[in-house]
Amino acid sequence: MSRICDLTGKKAIGGNSVSHSNIKTKRKFNPNLQIKKFYIPEENDWITLKVSTSALKNINKKGITACLKEALDKGFLK
């Protein structure tokens, strides 16, 4: 499975590892993804999402239904 957040669309980005002698080698920065189950009271159902920790903070702030609606509007969820 790909390492992409279901709600925000965050994915891995590229960068450099820099050694003490300033030698640069390519590396990848992966997002901090967690697999979580959420209860949707409107549908009376549980869903499992792979979300970043920043998306979890947004869910705690706004609620799961508002975050799902935003993700649908932006096209991250199908």
C-alpha positions as CSV (number, residue, x, y, z in Angstrom):
1,M,0.0,0.0,0.0
2,S,1.1,3.5,-0.7
3,R,2.2,5.8,2.1
4,I,-0.4,8.6,1.5
5,C,-2.7,10.1,4.0
6,D,-6.4,9.4,3.2
7,L,-7.6,12.8,4.4
8,T,-4.8,15.3,3.6
9,G,-3.0,13.7,0.7
10,K,0.4,13.9,2.4
11,K,3.0,11.7,0.9
12,A,6.7,11.1,0.9
13,I,9.0,13.9,-0.2
14,G,12.7,13.7,-1.3
15,G,15.6,15.4,0.3
16,N,19.3,15.0,1.3
17,S,21.0,13.3,4.2
18,V,23.9,15.6,5.1
19,S,26.9,14.0,6.8
20,H,29.4,15.7,9.1
21,S,31.7,16.3,6.1
22,N,28.8,17.9,4.2
23,I,28.4,14.9,1.7
24,K,24.8,14.8,0.5
25,T,23.0,11.6,-0.4
26,K,19.4,11.3,-1.4
27,R,16.8,10.2,1.1
28,K,13.1,10.1,1.6
29,F,11.0,11.8,4.2
30,N,7.9,9.7,4.9
31,P,4.8,11.2,6.6
32,N,3.9,10.0,10.1
33,L,0.9,7.7,9.2
34,Q,-1.3,5.9,11.6
35,I,-4.1,3.4,10.8
36,K,-7.1,4.3,12.9
37,K,-10.8,3.3,13.1
38,F,-13.4,6.1,13.3
39,Y,-17.0,5.9,14.2
40,I,-19.4,7.8,11.9
41,P,-22.6,8.4,14.0
42,E,-24.6,9.7,10.9
43,E,-24.1,6.4,9.2
44,N,-23.9,4.3,12.4
45,D,-20.7,2.6,11.0
46,W,-17.0,2.3,11.6
47,I,-14.4,3.2,8.9
48,T,-10.7,2.5,8.9
49,L,-8.4,5.2,7.5
50,K,-4.7,5.7,7.1
51,V,-4.2,9.3,8.4
52,S,-1.2,11.5,9.3
53,T,-0.9,12.7,12.8
54,S,-1.6,16.3,11.7
55,A,-4.9,15.0,10.3
56,L,-5.7,13.4,13.7
57,K,-5.3,16.8,15.3
58,N,-7.7,18.2,12.7
59,I,-10.2,15.4,13.5
60,N,-10.0,16.1,17.2
61,K,-10.6,19.8,16.5
62,K,-13.3,19.7,13.7
63,G,-14.8,16.2,14.0
64,I,-14.6,13.3,11.6
65,T,-17.6,14.2,9.5
66,A,-16.3,17.7,8.7
67,C,-12.8,16.3,7.8
68,L,-14.3,13.6,5.6
69,K,-16.4,16.2,3.8
70,E,-13.3,18.4,3.2
71,A,-11.4,15.3,1.9
72,L,-14.2,14.5,-0.5
73,D,-14.3,18.1,-1.8
74,K,-10.6,18.1,-2.4
75,G,-10.7,14.7,-4.1
76,F,-8.6,12.7,-1.6
77,L,-11.4,10.2,-0.9
78,K,-13.4,8.4,-3.5
